[in-house]
Amino acid sequence: MMEFIWDLNQQKQIAEAKSEATDAKRNARQSADRVRELEADVQRLTLVSQALWELVRSQAGLRDTDLVNKMNEIDLRDGVKDGRIASKLLKCPKCGRTMSEKHRRCVYCGTQVFASMVLS
């Protein structure tokens, strides 16, 4: 009798493991599909960015260094040169420097900064 109960318990655990494996496979497929979609989006955005830059450069007489300088300026608006643009910026009430909303203290002077100080 104990062996029968043991077998039932093992079959239940095997069925649960199979179900979890099936769910994991489905999630992996969905993630792979999403990654492919995002890669395609990045490629399209890269193409659009390149086309826009070439148009602006030729029409306005700009150089590639002008673009790089502007990118660096925008990147530093959140106080960190990390190749990312901050979605919301804060202004330190003490030193006036601009910083990312992810910081709760000013990275320059240490003053506590609150989300109500959002600039943009």
MMTF fields as JSON, N, C-alpha, C and O atoms, coordinates in Angstrom:
{
  "mmtfVersion": "1.0.0",
  "mmtfProducer": "UNKNOWN",
  "numBonds": 479,
  "numAtoms": 480,
  "numGroups": 120,
  "numChains": 1,
  "numModels": 1,
  "chainsPerModel": [1],
  "groupsPerChain": [120],
  "chainIdList": ["A"],
  "bondAtomList": [4, 2, 8, 6, 12, 10, 16, 14, 20, 18, 24, 22, 28, 26, 32, 30, 36, 34, 40, 38, 44, 42, 48, 46, 52, 50, 56, 54, 60, 58, 64, 62, 68, 66, 72, 70, 76, 74, 80, 78, 84, 82, 88, 86, 92, 90, 96, 94, 100, 98, 104, 102, 108, 106, 112, 110, 116, 114, 120, 118, 124, 122, 128, 126, 132, 130, 136, 134, 140, 138, 144, 142, 148, 146, 152, 150, 156, 154, 160, 158, 164, 162, 168, 166, 172, 170, 176, 174, 180, 178, 184, 182, 188, 186, 192, 190, 196, 194, 200, 198, 204, 202, 208, 206, 212, 210, 216, 214, 220, 218, 224, 222, 228, 226, 232, 230, 236, 234, 240, 238, 244, 242, 248, 246, 252, 250, 256, 254, 260, 258, 264, 262, 268, 266, 272, 270, 276, 274, 280, 278, 284, 282, 288, 286, 292, 290, 296, 294, 300, 298, 304, 302, 308, 306, 312, 310, 316, 314, 320, 318, 324, 322, 328, 326, 332, 330, 336, 334, 340, 338, 344, 342, 348, 346, 352, 350, 356, 354, 360, 358, 364, 362, 368, 366, 372, 370, 376, 374, 380, 378, 384, 382, 388, 386, 392, 390, 396, 394, 400, 398, 404, 402, 408, 406, 412, 410, 416, 414, 420, 418, 424, 422, 428, 426, 432, 430, 436, 434, 440, 438, 444, 442, 448, 446, 452, 450, 456, 454, 460, 458, 464, 462, 468, 466, 472, 470, 476, 474],
  "bondOrderList": [1, 1, 1, 1, 1, 1, 1, 1, 1, 1, 1, 1, 1, 1, 1, 1, 1, 1, 1, 1, 1, 1, 1, 1, 1, 1, 1, 1, 1, 1, 1, 1, 1, 1, 1, 1, 1, 1, 1, 1, 1, 1, 1, 1, 1, 1, 1, 1, 1, 1, 1, 1, 1, 1, 1, 1, 1, 1, 1, 1, 1, 1, 1, 1, 1, 1, 1, 1, 1, 1, 1, 1, 1, 1, 1, 1, 1, 1, 1, 1, 1, 1, 1, 1, 1, 1, 1, 1, 1, 1, 1, 1, 1, 1, 1, 1, 1, 1, 1, 1, 1, 1, 1, 1, 1, 1, 1, 1, 1, 1, 1, 1, 1, 1, 1, 1, 1, 1, 1],
  "groupList": [{"groupName": "MET", "atomNameList": ["N", "CA", "C", "O"], "elementList": ["N", "C", "C", "O"], "formalChargeList": [0, 0, 0, 0], "bondAtomList": [1, 0, 2, 1, 3, 2], "bondOrderList": [1, 1, 2], "singleLetterCode": "M", "chemCompType": "L-PEPTIDE LINKING"}, {"groupName": "GLU", "atomNameList": ["N", "CA", "C", "O"], "elementList": ["N", "C", "C", "O"], "formalChargeList": [0, 0, 0, 0], "bondAtomList": [1, 0, 2, 1, 3, 2], "bondOrderList": [1, 1, 2], "singleLetterCode": "E", "chemCompType": "L-PEPTIDE LINKING"}, {"groupName": "PHE", "atomNameList": ["N", "CA", "C", "O"], "elementList": ["N", "C", "C", "O"], "formalChargeList": [0, 0, 0, 0], "bondAtomList": [1, 0, 2, 1, 3, 2], "bondOrderList": [1, 1, 2], "singleLetterCode": "F", "chemCompType": "L-PEPTIDE LINKING"}, {"groupName": "ILE", "atomNameList": ["N", "CA", "C", "O"], "elementList": ["N", "C", "C", "O"], "formalChargeList": [0, 0, 0, 0], "bondAtomList": [1, 0, 2, 1, 3, 2], "bondOrderList": [1, 1, 2], "singleLetterCode": "I", "chemCompType": "L-PEPTIDE LINKING"}, {"groupName": "TRP", "atomNameList": ["N", "CA", "C", "O"], "elementList": ["N", "C", "C", "O"], "formalChargeList": [0, 0, 0, 0], "bondAtomList": [1, 0, 2, 1, 3, 2], "bondOrderList": [1, 1, 2], "singleLetterCode": "W", "chemCompType": "L-PEPTIDE LINKING"}, {"groupName": "ASP", "atomNameList": ["N", "CA", "C", "O"], "elementList": ["N", "C", "C", "O"], "formalChargeList": [0, 0, 0, 0], "bondAtomList": [1, 0, 2, 1, 3, 2], "bondOrderList": [1, 1, 2], "singleLetterCode": "D", "chemCompType": "L-PEPTIDE LINKING"}, {"groupName": "LEU", "atomNameList": ["N", "CA", "C", "O"], "elementList": ["N", "C", "C", "O"], "formalChargeList": [0, 0, 0, 0], "bondAtomList": [1, 0, 2, 1, 3, 2], "bondOrderList": [1, 1, 2], "singleLetterCode": "L", "chemCompType": "L-PEPTIDE LINKING"}, {"groupName": "ASN", "atomNameList": ["N", "CA", "C", "O"], "elementList": ["N", "C", "C", "O"], "formalChargeList": [0, 0, 0, 0], "bondAtomList": [1, 0, 2, 1, 3, 2], "bondOrderList": [1, 1, 2], "singleLetterCode": "N", "chemCompType": "L-PEPTIDE LINKING"}, {"groupName": "GLN", "atomNameList": ["N", "CA", "C", "O"], "elementList": ["N", "C", "C", "O"], "formalChargeList": [0, 0, 0, 0], "bondAtomList": [1, 0, 2, 1, 3, 2], "bondOrderList": [1, 1, 2], "singleLetterCode": "Q", "chemCompType": "L-PEPTIDE LINKING"}, {"groupName": "LYS", "atomNameList": ["N", "CA", "C", "O"], "elementList": ["N", "C", "C", "O"], "formalChargeList": [0, 0, 0, 0], "bondAtomList": [1, 0, 2, 1, 3, 2], "bondOrderList": [1, 1, 2], "singleLetterCode": "K", "chemCompType": "L-PEPTIDE LINKING"}, {"groupName": "ALA", "atomNameList": ["N", "CA", "C", "O"], "elementList": ["N", "C", "C", "O"], "formalChargeList": [0, 0, 0, 0], "bondAtomList": [1, 0, 2, 1, 3, 2], "bondOrderList": [1, 1, 2], "singleLetterCode": "A", "chemCompType": "L-PEPTIDE LINKING"}, {"groupName": "SER", "atomNameList": ["N", "CA", "C", "O"], "elementList": ["N", "C", "C", "O"], "formalChargeList": [0, 0, 0, 0], "bondAtomList": [1, 0, 2, 1, 3, 2], "bondOrderList": [1, 1, 2], "singleLetterCode": "S", "chemCompType": "L-PEPTIDE LINKING"}, {"groupName": "THR", "atomNameList": ["N", "CA", "C", "O"], "elementList": ["N", "C", "C", "O"], "formalChargeList": [0, 0, 0, 0], "bondAtomList": [1, 0, 2, 1, 3, 2], "bondOrderList": [1, 1, 2], "singleLetterCode": "T", "chemCompType": "L-PEPTIDE LINKING"}, {"groupName": "ARG", "atomNameList": ["N", "CA", "C", "O"], "elementList": ["N", "C", "C", "O"], "formalChargeList": [0, 0, 0, 0], "bondAtomList": [1, 0, 2, 1, 3, 2], "bondOrderList": [1, 1, 2], "singleLetterCode": "R", "chemCompType": "L-PEPTIDE LINKING"}, {"groupName": "VAL", "atomNameList": ["N", "CA", "C", "O"], "elementList": ["N", "C", "C", "O"], "formalChargeList": [0, 0, 0, 0], "bondAtomList": [1, 0, 2, 1, 3, 2], "bondOrderList": [1, 1, 2], "singleLetterCode": "V", "chemCompType": "L-PEPTIDE LINKING"}, {"groupName": "GLY", "atomNameList": ["N", "CA", "C", "O"], "elementList": ["N", "C", "C", "O"], "formalChargeList": [0, 0, 0, 0], "bondAtomList": [1, 0, 2, 1, 3, 2], "bondOrderList": [1, 1, 2], "singleLetterCode": "G", "chemCompType": "PEPTIDE LINKING"}, {"groupName": "CYS", "atomNameList": ["N", "CA", "C", "O"], "elementList": ["N", "C", "C", "O"], "formalChargeList": [0, 0, 0, 0], "bondAtomList": [1, 0, 2, 1, 3, 2], "bondOrderList": [1, 1, 2], "singleLetterCode": "C", "chemCompType": "L-PEPTIDE LINKING"}, {"groupName": "PRO", "atomNameList": ["N", "CA", "C", "O"], "elementList": ["N", "C", "C", "O"], "formalChargeList": [0, 0, 0, 0], "bondAtomList": [1, 0, 2, 1, 3, 2], "bondOrderList": [1, 1, 2], "singleLetterCode": "P", "chemCompType": "L-PEPTIDE LINKING"}, {"groupName": "HIS", "atomNameList": ["N", "CA", "C", "O"], "elementList": ["N", "C", "C", "O"], "formalChargeList": [0, 0, 0, 0], "bondAtomList": [1, 0, 2, 1, 3, 2], "bondOrderList": [1, 1, 2], "singleLetterCode": "H", "chemCompType": "L-PEPTIDE LINKING"}, {"groupName": "TYR", "atomNameList": ["N", "CA", "C", "O"], "elementList": ["N", "C", "C", "O"], "formalChargeList": [0, 0, 0, 0], "bondAtomList": [1, 0, 2, 1, 3, 2], "bondOrderList": [1, 1, 2], "singleLetterCode": "Y", "chemCompType": "L-PEPTIDE LINKING"}],
  "groupTypeList": [0, 0, 1, 2, 3, 4, 5, 6, 7, 8, 8, 9, 8, 3, 10, 1, 10, 9, 11, 1, 10, 12, 5, 10, 9, 13, 7, 10, 13, 8, 11, 10, 5, 13, 14, 13, 1, 6, 1, 10, 5, 14, 8, 13, 6, 12, 6, 14, 11, 8, 10, 6, 4, 1, 6, 14, 13, 11, 8, 10, 15, 6, 13, 5, 12, 5, 6, 14, 7, 9, 0, 7, 1, 3, 5, 6, 13, 5, 15, 14, 9, 5, 15, 13, 3, 10, 11, 9, 6, 6, 9, 16, 17, 9, 16, 15, 13, 12, 0, 11, 1, 9, 18, 13, 13, 16, 14, 19, 16, 15, 12, 8, 14, 2, 10, 11, 0, 14, 6, 11],
  "groupIdList": [1, 2, 3, 4, 5, 6, 7, 8, 9, 10, 11, 12, 13, 14, 15, 16, 17, 18, 19, 20, 21, 22, 23, 24, 25, 26, 27, 28, 29, 30, 31, 32, 33, 34, 35, 36, 37, 38, 39, 40, 41, 42, 43, 44, 45, 46, 47, 48, 49, 50, 51, 52, 53, 54, 55, 56, 57, 58, 59, 60, 61, 62, 63, 64, 65, 66, 67, 68, 69, 70, 71, 72, 73, 74, 75, 76, 77, 78, 79, 80, 81, 82, 83, 84, 85, 86, 87, 88, 89, 90, 91, 92, 93, 94, 95, 96, 97, 98, 99, 100, 101, 102, 103, 104, 105, 106, 107, 108, 109, 110, 111, 112, 113, 114, 115, 116, 117, 118, 119, 120],
  "secStructList": [7, 2, 2, 2, 2, 2, 2, 2, 2, 2, 2, 2, 2, 2, 2, 2, 2, 2, 2, 2, 2, 2, 2, 2, 2, 2, 2, 2, 2, 2, 2, 2, 2, 2, 2, 2, 2, 2, 2, 2, 2, 2, 2, 2, 2, 2, 2, 2, 2, 2, 2, 2, 2, 2, 2, 2, 2, 2, 2, 2, 6, 7, 7, 2, 2, 2, 2, 2, 2, 2, 2, 2, 2, 2, 2, 4, 4, 4, 6, 7, 7, 1, 1, 7, 7, 7, 1, 1, 3, 3, 3, 7, 6, 6, 6, 7, 7, 3, 3, 3, 6, 6, 7, 1, 5, 7, 6, 6, 6, 7, 7, 5, 7, 7, 4, 4, 4, 5, 7, 7],
  "xCoordList": [0.809, 0.0, 0.856, 0.56, 1.919, 2.818, 3.47, 3.673, 3.793, 4.432, 3.479, 3.909, 2.202, 1.203, 1.087, 1.041, 1.04, 0.967, 2.235, 2.18, 3.371, 4.652, 4.625, 5.025, 4.154, 4.078, 3.14, 3.454, 1.997, 1.072, 1.731, 1.607, 2.424, 3.115, 4.184, 4.323, 4.935, 5.967, 5.348, 5.878, 4.235, 3.563, 3.056, 3.118, 2.557, 2.098, 3.267, 3.14, 4.396, 5.568, 6.108, 6.551, 6.066, 6.517, 5.598, 6.066, 4.295, 3.337, 3.54, 3.469, 3.787, 4.04, 5.328, 5.381, 6.352, 7.621, 7.454, 8.023, 6.669, 6.409, 5.645, 5.937, 4.685, 3.903, 4.793, 4.686, 5.661, 6.587, 7.551, 7.872, 8.011, 8.916, 8.203, 8.784, 6.939, 6.157, 5.976, 6.109, 5.673, 5.532, 6.851, 6.864, 7.946, 9.26, 9.596, 10.15, 9.262, 9.496, 8.67, 9.171, 7.411, 6.535, 7.081, 7.123, 7.494, 8.048, 9.337, 9.572, 10.163, 11.413, 11.114, 11.774, 10.126, 9.739, 9.207, 9.56, 8.359, 7.808, 8.922, 8.914, 9.857, 10.979, 11.836, 12.259, 12.088, 12.881, 12.159, 12.789, 10.842, 10.06, 10.15, 10.318, 10.039, 10.105, 11.49, 11.601, 12.531, 13.888, 14.023, 14.606, 13.491, 13.539, 12.799, 13.275, 11.643, 10.89, 11.677, 11.727, 12.284, 13.069, 14.296, 14.66, 14.926, 16.074, 15.658, 16.376, 14.498, 13.992, 13.682, 13.969, 13.095, 12.821, 14.11, 14.17, 15.127, 16.417, 17.005, 17.544, 16.91, 17.429, 16.688, 17.309, 15.357, 14.573, 14.928, 15.088, 15.052, 15.413, 16.815, 17.061, 17.716, 19.067, 19.031, 19.705, 18.254, 18.123, 17.518, 18.017, 16.449, 15.811, 16.781, 16.881, 17.49, 18.446, 19.536, 19.895, 20.053, 21.101, 20.584, 21.261, 19.383, 18.807, 18.569, 18.886, 18.017, 17.782, 19.085, 19.173, 20.1, 21.379, 21.984, 22.495, 21.932, 22.508, 21.772, 22.399, 20.439, 19.673, 20.035, 20.305, 20.037, 20.339, 21.77, 22.018, 22.702, 24.105, 24.272, 24.959, 23.64, 23.812, 23.077, 23.576, 21.902, 21.117, 21.666, 21.6, 22.212, 22.648, 24.159, 24.669, 24.868, 26.317, 27.007, 28.04, 26.452, 27.048, 28.077, 28.165, 28.849, 29.852, 29.465, 28.644, 30.06, 29.798, 30.176, 29.517, 31.219, 31.627, 30.546, 30.407, 29.789, 28.68, 27.638, 27.109, 27.352, 26.393, 26.918, 26.188, 28.167, 28.764, 28.751, 28.426, 29.097, 29.092, 27.693, 27.531, 26.68, 25.304, 24.85, 24.161, 25.237, 24.89, 25.493, 24.825, 26.758, 27.413, 26.732, 26.553, 26.349, 25.649, 24.338, 24.04, 23.571, 22.284, 22.494, 21.757, 23.495, 23.788, 24.109, 23.698, 24.821, 25.246, 24.163, 24.384, 23.017, 21.953, 21.47, 20.98, 21.607, 21.195, 22.346, 22.204, 23.493, 24.64, 25.535, 26.549, 25.194, 25.981, 26.211, 25.26, 27.47, 27.786, 27.737, 28.717, 26.578, 26.371, 25.749, 25.379, 25.628, 25.048, 23.547, 22.962, 22.913, 21.458, 20.87, 21.55, 19.607, 18.902, 17.984, 17.281, 17.993, 17.135, 15.721, 15.527, 14.743, 13.362, 12.884, 12.113, 13.324, 12.951, 14.199, 15.051, 14.288, 15.438, 15.019, 13.913, 15.917, 15.701, 16.748, 17.827, 16.417, 17.379, 17.658, 16.732, 18.92, 19.293, 18.94, 19.291, 18.244, 17.859, 19.04, 18.948, 20.14, 21.292, 22.296, 22.631, 22.776, 23.83, 23.29, 24.012, 22.003, 21.393, 21.751, 21.317, 22.524, 22.918, 21.755, 20.894, 21.749, 20.727, 21.165, 22.339, 20.199, 20.509, 19.314, 18.203, 19.559, 18.522, 17.591, 17.998, 16.332, 15.352, 15.671, 15.141, 16.528, 16.83, 17.665, 17.761, 18.266, 19.066, 18.202, 17.415, 18.347, 17.604, 18.457, 17.944, 19.741, 20.654, 21.438, 21.758, 21.739, 22.53, 23.896, 24.565, 24.311, 25.612, 26.755, 27.915, 26.448, 27.473, 27.695, 28.835, 26.585, 26.738, 26.133, 26.341, 25.384, 24.832, 23.484, 22.94, 22.929, 21.629, 20.537, 20.544, 19.586, 18.474, 17.573, 17.24, 17.18, 16.361, 15.064, 15.074, 13.947, 12.635, 12.063, 12.377, 11.225, 10.638, 9.802, 9.56, 9.358, 8.549, 9.371, 8.814, 10.669, 11.553, 11.843, 12.837, 10.973, 11.184, 11.165, 10.303, 12.153, 12.258, 11.489, 10.772, 11.636, 10.994, 10.6, 10.04],
  "yCoordList": [-1.198, 0.0, 1.268, 2.225, 1.265, 2.419, 2.646, 3.784, 1.558, 1.677, 2.328, 3.125, 1.997, 2.578, 4.098, 4.877, 4.496, 5.922, 6.632, 7.739, 5.976, 6.54, 6.766, 7.827, 5.769, 5.877, 7.015, 7.761, 7.148, 8.229, 9.598, 10.508, 9.712, 10.963, 11.262, 12.406, 10.246, 10.43, 10.835, 11.706, 10.209, 10.56, 11.998, 12.703, 12.431, 13.806, 14.776, 15.786, 14.472, 15.34, 15.379, 16.424, 14.236, 14.186, 15.029, 15.777, 14.916, 15.701, 17.198, 17.99, 17.587, 18.998, 19.479, 20.588, 18.645, 19.016, 19.169, 20.08, 18.273, 18.381, 19.67, 20.35, 19.99, 21.207, 22.444, 23.374, 22.452, 23.573, 23.68, 24.783, 22.547, 22.55, 23.1, 23.861, 22.705, 23.207, 24.721, 25.44, 25.2, 26.639, 27.362, 28.429, 26.781, 27.395, 27.469, 28.466, 26.414, 26.42, 27.519, 28.245, 27.629, 28.652, 30.045, 30.906, 30.264, 31.561, 31.854, 32.994, 30.85, 31.04, 31.397, 32.264, 30.737, 31.049, 32.475, 33.212, 32.857, 34.21, 35.248, 36.289, 34.958, 35.881, 35.986, 37.079, 34.866, 34.877, 35.669, 36.417, 35.503, 36.268, 37.759, 38.569, 38.119, 39.53, 40.117, 41.261, 39.339, 39.801, 40.057, 41.063, 39.161, 39.372, 40.647, 41.406, 40.88, 42.101, 43.346, 44.325, 43.3, 44.443, 44.671, 45.814, 43.6, 43.749, 44.394, 45.236, 43.998, 44.603, 46.077, 46.909, 46.411, 47.808, 48.619, 49.735, 48.069, 48.765, 48.985, 50.057, 48.002, 48.154, 49.258, 50.073, 49.288, 50.345, 51.715, 52.671, 51.817, 53.095, 53.54, 54.731, 52.598, 52.914, 53.455, 54.437, 52.825, 53.28, 54.685, 55.546, 54.907, 56.219, 57.275, 58.367, 56.949, 57.896, 58.256, 59.424, 57.257, 57.512, 58.387, 59.323, 58.086, 58.883, 60.325, 61.265, 60.494, 61.846, 62.616, 63.784, 61.959, 62.648, 63.056, 64.167, 62.177, 62.515, 63.687, 64.546, 63.729, 64.865, 66.164, 67.182, 66.121, 67.314, 67.776, 68.969, 66.839, 67.191, 67.904, 68.922, 67.362, 67.964, 69.299, 70.215, 69.424, 70.659, 71.783, 72.956, 71.416, 72.436, 72.645, 73.525, 71.842, 71.994, 71.587, 72.152, 70.625, 70.154, 69.06, 68.512, 68.757, 67.678, 66.581, 66.796, 65.413, 64.31, 64.687, 64.257, 65.48, 65.89, 66.754, 66.73, 67.508, 68.28, 67.352, 67.621, 66.266, 65.281, 64.63, 64.507, 64.217, 63.567, 64.518, 64.111, 65.766, 66.746, 66.927, 66.989, 67.012, 67.171, 65.921, 66.03, 64.74, 63.495, 63.491, 63.116, 63.908, 63.949, 64.942, 64.674, 66.101, 67.111, 66.554, 66.704, 65.921, 65.358, 64.231, 64.119, 63.399, 62.292, 62.802, 62.191, 63.889, 64.413, 65.2, 65.619, 65.409, 66.169, 65.519, 66.201, 64.201, 63.528, 63.388, 62.752, 63.982, 63.96, 62.758, 62.658, 61.83, 60.614, 60.377, 60.324, 60.233, 59.914, 58.394, 57.698, 57.899, 56.451, 55.986, 54.819, 56.885, 56.499, 56.337, 55.742, 56.861, 56.747, 58.131, 59.053, 58.256, 59.512, 59.299, 58.292, 60.241, 60.136, 60.547, 61.525, 59.809, 60.141, 61.344, 62.157, 61.466, 62.593, 63.121, 62.355, 64.422, 65.053, 65.808, 66.342, 65.841, 66.592, 67.691, 67.586, 68.738, 69.808, 69.835, 69.897, 69.788, 69.816, 71.183, 72.213, 71.198, 72.473, 73.249, 74.458, 72.558, 73.225, 73.733, 74.917, 72.812, 73.208, 73.533, 74.09, 73.183, 73.525, 72.604, 72.831, 71.582, 70.666, 69.759, 69.441, 69.351, 68.458, 67.02, 66.679, 66.185, 64.779, 63.897, 64.384, 62.6, 61.63, 61.437, 61.581, 61.11, 60.861, 59.606, 59.428, 58.739, 57.494, 57.738, 56.868, 58.915, 59.246, 59.952, 60.835, 59.568, 60.214, 61.281, 62.098, 61.269, 62.294, 62.831, 62.095, 64.112, 64.733, 64.076, 63.964, 63.643, 62.977, 63.981, 63.583, 65.271, 66.305, 66.83, 66.969, 67.125, 67.737, 66.912, 67.235, 65.848, 64.972, 65.377, 64.678, 66.485, 66.949, 65.974, 65.471, 65.71, 64.83, 65.522, 66.698, 64.773, 65.319, 64.525, 63.302, 65.219, 64.579, 64.583, 65.463, 63.598, 63.452, 64.668, 64.882, 65.465, 66.64, 67.731, 68.735, 67.544, 68.536, 68.221, 68.69, 67.422, 67.014, 68.23, 69.102, 68.268, 69.368, 69.101, 69.971, 67.875, 67.588, 66.15, 65.715],
  "zCoordList": [0.0, 0.0, 0.0, -0.715, 0.808, 0.864, -0.491, -0.913, -1.163, -2.475, -3.476, -4.31, -3.399, -4.272, -4.041, -4.993, -2.779, -2.433, -2.907, -3.442, -2.701, -3.155, -4.672, -5.151, -5.42, -6.879, -7.305, -8.232, -6.635, -6.959, -6.735, -7.554, -5.62, -5.312, -6.365, -6.799, -6.773, -7.792, -9.131, -9.822, -9.495, -10.743, -10.711, -11.719, -9.559, -9.404, -9.579, -10.272, -8.956, -9.062, -10.494, -10.971, -11.17, -12.576, -13.443, -14.302, -13.226, -14.004, -13.76, -14.7, -12.526, -12.213, -12.886, -13.416, -12.861, -13.494, -15.002, -15.605, -15.611, -17.051, -17.367, -18.35, -16.539, -16.744, -16.615, -17.413, -15.619, -15.435, -16.615, -17.055, -17.125, -18.274, -19.514, -20.288, -19.69, -20.822, -20.715, -21.706, -19.506, -19.289, -19.568, -20.181, -19.118, -19.332, -20.819, -21.283, -21.57, -23.015, -23.691, -24.551, -23.295, -23.862, -23.552, -24.431, -22.317, -21.934, -22.698, -23.102, -22.897, -23.642, -25.093, -25.666, -25.693, -27.076, -27.18, -28.101, -26.231, -26.236, -26.067, -26.723, -25.2, -24.992, -26.247, -26.625, -26.886, -28.121, -29.211, -29.958, -29.301, -30.276, -29.978, -30.89, -28.713, -28.327, -28.622, -29.062, -28.381, -28.682, -30.178, -30.583, -31.001, -32.457, -32.858, -33.703, -32.253, -32.544, -32.141, -32.885, -30.972, -30.504, -31.38, -31.654, -31.813, -32.716, -34.028, -34.566, -34.543, -35.779, -35.551, -36.411, -34.392, -34.066, -34.001, -34.516, -33.377, -33.28, -34.667, -34.946, -35.524, -36.887, -37.634, -38.317, -37.507, -38.157, -37.6, -38.358, -36.284, -35.668, -36.077, -36.267, -36.21, -36.668, -38.084, -38.396, -38.934, -40.315, -40.384, -41.109, -39.631, -39.611, -39.077, -39.635, -38.002, -37.423, -38.42, -38.567, -39.097, -40.088, -41.216, -41.641, -41.705, -42.792, -42.345, -43.074, -41.159, -40.652, -40.489, -40.867, -39.924, -39.736, -41.075, -41.211, -42.051, -43.353, -43.995, -44.615, -43.85, -44.375, -43.653, -44.291, -42.327, -41.543, -41.808, -41.981, -41.841, -42.073, -43.413, -43.502, -44.448, -45.774, -45.897, -46.552, -45.281, -45.384, -44.501, -44.869, -43.328, -42.379, -42.383, -41.689, -43.158, -43.209, -41.914, -41.554, -41.225, -39.976, -40.233, -41.332, -39.199, -39.271, -38.286, -37.395, -38.454, -37.531, -36.103, -35.157, -35.938, -34.586, -33.916, -32.693, -34.707, -34.143, -33.532, -32.453, -34.226, -33.714, -32.44, -31.456, -32.456, -31.277, -30.087, -28.972, -30.31, -29.217, -28.643, -27.424, -29.5, -29.035, -28.268, -27.254, -28.754, -28.052, -26.65, -25.686, -26.536, -25.229, -24.303, -23.115, -24.856, -24.051, -23.503, -22.318, -24.356, -23.93, -22.93, -21.951, -23.174, -22.271, -20.872, -19.885, -20.772, -19.476, -18.74, -17.604, -19.348, -18.687, -17.401, -16.501, -17.313, -16.079, -15.1, -14.055, -15.434, -14.532, -14.689, -13.998, -15.585, -15.77, -17.248, -18.028, -17.639, -19.042, -19.18, -18.914, -19.6, -19.663, -20.974, -21.101, -21.951, -23.228, -23.188, -24.093, -22.145, -22.009, -21.8, -21.349, -22.132, -21.899, -20.705, -20.625, -19.79, -18.61, -18.989, -19.71, -18.507, -18.824, -18.022, -18.531, -16.789, -15.955, -15.261, -14.812, -15.184, -14.571, -13.32, -13.236, -12.359, -11.133, -11.05, -11.633, -10.324, -10.085, -8.585, -7.776, -8.224, -6.816, -6.229, -6.805, -5.081, -4.483, -3.9, -3.692, -3.639, -3.025, -4.065, -4.089, -4.935, -5.873, -7.267, -8.094, -7.539, -8.816, -9.961, -11.091, -9.701, -10.775, -11.164, -10.344, -12.427, -12.955, -12.727, -12.874, -12.365, -12.096, -12.427, -12.632, -12.477, -12.786, -11.599, -10.447, -11.893, -10.839, -10.031, -8.935, -10.556, -9.839, -8.589, -7.724, -8.491, -7.319, -6.288, -6.628, -5.045, -3.969, -3.285, -2.52, -3.56, -3.059, -4.246, -5.178, -4.202, -5.258, -5.291, -4.263, -6.473, -6.608, -6.518, -6.413, -6.556, -6.508, -5.09, -4.647, -4.368, -3.04, -1.906, -0.737, -2.232, -1.196, -0.642, 0.213, -1.101, -0.617, -1.044, -2.167, -0.122, -0.458, -1.468, -1.319, -2.503, -3.584, -3.634, -3.492, -3.834, -3.85, -5.261, -6.063, -5.56, -6.893, -7.282, -8.47, -6.322, -6.64, -7.334, -7.778, -7.428, -8.049, -9.509, -10.063, -10.136, -11.527, -12.438, -12.323, -13.364, -14.323, -15.592, -16.087, -16.132, -17.403, -17.478, -18.484]
}
